[in-house]
Amino acid sequence: MSPLAKIKQSPLHGKGVFATQNISEGEVIVQSHMVLIHVNENLPELLATLQFPWTDEYDAICLSDVGSFFNHSGQPNAMIIKRDFTNQIQTFAAKTAIAKGDEITIYYNDAFEKYIND
């Protein structure tokens, strides 16, 4: 479990990820292991909302830590900095400084790929 973040109820939507201490810009928040799901897989809505684009054939869901619980923001304070396709690990880092207690958000709507820095 990441010492920098925890999951709790969010005022934005359902559950979210919150900083447990101040996080510096560029600091790695968490590395999450991913499980691949075929893009044609018809998942229940609860699971489908946790998917990340991965390849043309597969989406992925974070299996470990807080990775699938980041809420969306048009002005996110975190981002995906690396996707390790061989080991199926996705790394999230602070895009800006994040204060203890703040919700950590990423961008994941249309044009998701341009918000990944890998």
Secondary structure in CASP SS format (residue, H / E / C, confidence):
PFRMAT SS
TARGET T0000
AUTHOR 0000-0000-0000
METHOD secondary structure of the structure
MODEL  1
M C 1.00
S C 1.00
P C 1.00
L C 1.00
A E 1.00
K E 1.00
I E 1.00
K E 1.00
Q E 1.00
S C 1.00
P C 1.00
L C 1.00
H C 1.00
G C 1.00
K E 1.00
G E 1.00
V E 1.00
F E 1.00
A E 1.00
T C 1.00
Q C 1.00
N C 1.00
I E 1.00
S C 1.00
E C 1.00
G C 1.00
E C 1.00
V E 1.00
I E 1.00
V E 1.00
Q E 1.00
S E 1.00
H E 1.00
M E 1.00
V E 1.00
L E 1.00
I E 1.00
H E 1.00
V C 1.00
N C 1.00
E C 1.00
N C 1.00
L C 1.00
P C 1.00
E H 1.00
L H 1.00
L H 1.00
A H 1.00
T C 1.00
L C 1.00
Q C 1.00
F E 1.00
P E 1.00
W C 1.00
T C 1.00
D C 1.00
E C 1.00
Y E 1.00
D E 1.00
A E 1.00
I E 1.00
C E 1.00
L C 1.00
S C 1.00
D C 1.00
V C 1.00
G H 1.00
S H 1.00
F H 1.00
F C 1.00
N E 1.00
H E 1.00
S C 1.00
G C 1.00
Q C 1.00
P C 1.00
N C 1.00
A E 1.00
M E 1.00
I E 1.00
I E 1.00
K E 1.00
R E 1.00
D E 1.00
F C 1.00
T C 1.00
N C 1.00
Q C 1.00
I E 1.00
Q E 1.00
T E 1.00
F E 1.00
A E 1.00
A E 1.00
K C 1.00
T C 1.00
A C 1.00
I E 1.00
A C 1.00
K C 1.00
G C 1.00
D C 1.00
E E 1.00
I E 1.00
T E 1.00
I E 1.00
Y C 1.00
Y C 1.00
N C 1.00
D C 1.00
A C 1.00
F H 1.00
E H 1.00
K H 1.00
Y H 1.00
I E 1.00
N C 1.00
D C 1.00
END
